[in-house]
């Protein structure tokens, strides 16, 4: 039997020649088999991945067994949830392929994903961005120790690897903007940022970043964008989201690729 899994790959600059490549695997709990372990229903998933470059040389590898458990009383609710796992690998710019195998230890169900991806080269002095992460949750750490999966700076960002959202759930958008110019008069950047949601190229929603939601931050020439966009009032269907960044000091502009999400 095949185990369905979602894979999401996000790319964030570390230096000009090193890029944090973040792999997120997402599974529907209802597809997993829970067996009692010490009185608690528990699922166990073996996750193995190999990352190779164009020449077929191994660039990274990881293997983990991930468990998910609930109390007997909360199992029914837990079965409606999703489980996510994340692994970060630092890669040089270039073309790569990941071969991922996920196996439910209790049922033997297995899923295989093969996906190619490109790690970009970030040019010095040029306005650029990380990939846009569509997140099911973005939460401030509030001073907690920044360890473990899903931690980016002072935030915990859990990507939504399937891109499916419910109307009562906000769309989390996380992104980093690099090489932002500093205005010598104010010693601060001067940038305009807009989030654009479209459906079949028709504009549905345009939101200006006003910095009021408290999650976005400026750190010298790097800006972190983290925004929760309410989806109430939108009809079920597929939508595209883009972020437009204008640097008024350097007179540069960058528009992200469209990222698609489904409202169910």
Secondary structure as UniProt FT lines:
FT   STRAND          6..15
FT   TURN            16..17
FT   STRAND          18..28
FT   HELIX           29..31
FT   STRAND          35..37
FT   TURN            38..39
FT   STRAND          40..53
FT   TURN            54..55
FT   STRAND          58..70
FT   HELIX           72..74
FT   HELIX           75..78
FT   TURN            79..80
FT   STRAND          82..91
FT   STRAND          94..104
FT   TURN            105..107
FT   STRAND          110..119
FT   TURN            124..125
FT   STRAND          128..129
FT   STRAND          133..140
FT   TURN            142..143
FT   TURN            149..150
FT   STRAND          151..152
FT   TURN            153..154
FT   STRAND          155..159
FT   TURN            161..162
FT   STRAND          164..165
FT   TURN            167..168
FT   STRAND          171..178
FT   TURN            184..187
FT   STRAND          191..199
FT   TURN            200..201
FT   STRAND          202..208
FT   TURN            212..213
FT   STRAND          217..219
FT   TURN            220..221
FT   STRAND          222..229
FT   TURN            232..233
FT   STRAND          237..247
FT   TURN            248..251
FT   STRAND          252..255
FT   STRAND          259..263
//
